[in-house]
Amino acid sequence: MYQVRCDNKIIYDLRDENLKIISPNLTTEINKTGTFDFTMPPQNPCYDIIKKLKSIITIYQDEEEIWRGRVLNDKLDFYNRKQVECERRAFFSFRYHTKTIYFPRLTK
């Protein structure tokens, strides 16, 4: 089960009809920062808490953090939905993902 949080407030949870986002798209690549894009309808109770360059978006899978980044851009579309673009920064990768190995080493 996936859950998306903005500054530790839940903005998406499949079990709650009010907490929904449209077209979430997480892109990750080896040795790249990774991106997360989604659209938030105005009916979402957390619609107003997303702040450009300040808010931290975190994605959880079964209570384990799998991605963290900050909001780079948020635009309103014709239907007043927020189109949000997030980017993972190296700072977050090293600080919060201590289990992940970024620089493989050869062992003898």
C-alpha positions in Angstrom: 0.0 0.0 0.0 1.4 3.4 -1.0 1.1 6.6 0.9 2.2 10.1 0.0 3.0 12.8 2.6 3.7 16.5 2.4 5.6 17.8 5.4 4.4 14.7 7.3 0.8 15.3 6.5 -0.9 12.5 4.4 -2.0 13.8 1.0 -2.6 10.4 -0.6 -3.9 7.2 0.8 -5.8 4.7 -1.2 -8.0 3.8 1.8 -9.4 7.4 2.1 -11.6 8.8 -0.6 -10.8 12.4 0.3 -7.1 11.9 0.1 -6.5 11.3 -3.5 -4.1 12.6 -6.2 -4.4 12.1 -10.0 -1.8 10.5 -12.2 1.1 10.0 -9.7 4.3 9.2 -11.6 7.5 8.3 -9.8 10.6 8.0 -12.0 13.9 6.6 -10.6 17.1 5.7 -12.3 20.5 4.5 -11.1 22.9 7.4 -10.5 20.1 10.0 -11.2 18.1 12.1 -8.8 14.6 10.9 -9.7 11.3 12.8 -10.1 7.7 12.5 -8.8 4.9 14.3 -10.6 1.2 14.3 -9.6 -2.0 16.4 -9.9 -4.0 17.3 -6.8 -7.7 18.2 -7.0 -9.0 21.1 -5.0 -11.2 18.7 -3.0 -8.2 17.3 -1.3 -8.1 18.6 2.3 -4.3 19.2 2.0 -4.6 21.2 -1.2 -3.2 24.4 0.3 -0.2 23.0 2.3 2.0 22.4 -0.7 4.6 25.2 -1.0 7.1 25.5 -3.9 10.7 24.9 -2.9 9.7 24.5 0.8 7.5 21.4 1.1 9.1 18.0 1.4 7.2 15.1 -0.3 7.7 11.6 1.0 6.5 8.3 -0.5 5.9 5.3 1.7 5.3 1.7 0.7 4.0 -0.4 3.6 5.2 2.2 6.2 8.8 2.2 4.7 10.1 5.4 3.1 11.0 4.7 -0.5 11.4 8.3 -1.9 11.8 11.8 -0.6 12.2 15.1 -2.4 11.1 18.7 -2.5 8.5 20.5 -4.6 10.1 22.2 -7.6 7.0 23.6 -9.2 3.3 23.8 -8.7 1.0 25.1 -11.4 -2.8 25.4 -11.6 -4.5 23.9 -14.6 -7.9 24.9 -16.2 -9.8 23.0 -13.5 -7.9 24.6 -10.6 -6.0 21.4 -9.9 -2.4 21.7 -8.8 0.2 20.0 -11.1 3.1 19.3 -8.8 6.6 18.5 -9.8 9.1 17.1 -7.3 12.8 16.3 -7.5 14.9 14.2 -5.3 18.1 15.9 -4.1 21.4 14.2 -3.2 21.1 15.8 0.2 17.9 13.8 0.9 19.4 10.7 -0.6 22.4 10.6 1.8 20.7 11.9 4.9 17.5 9.8 4.9 18.3 6.7 2.9 21.1 5.1 4.9 20.2 1.6 3.6 20.7 2.5 0.0 24.2 2.0 -1.5 25.1 4.7 -4.0 28.7 3.9 -4.6 29.3 0.2 -5.2 32.7 -1.2 -4.0 34.6 -4.3 -5.0 35.3 -6.5 -2.1 38.0 -9.2 -2.0 
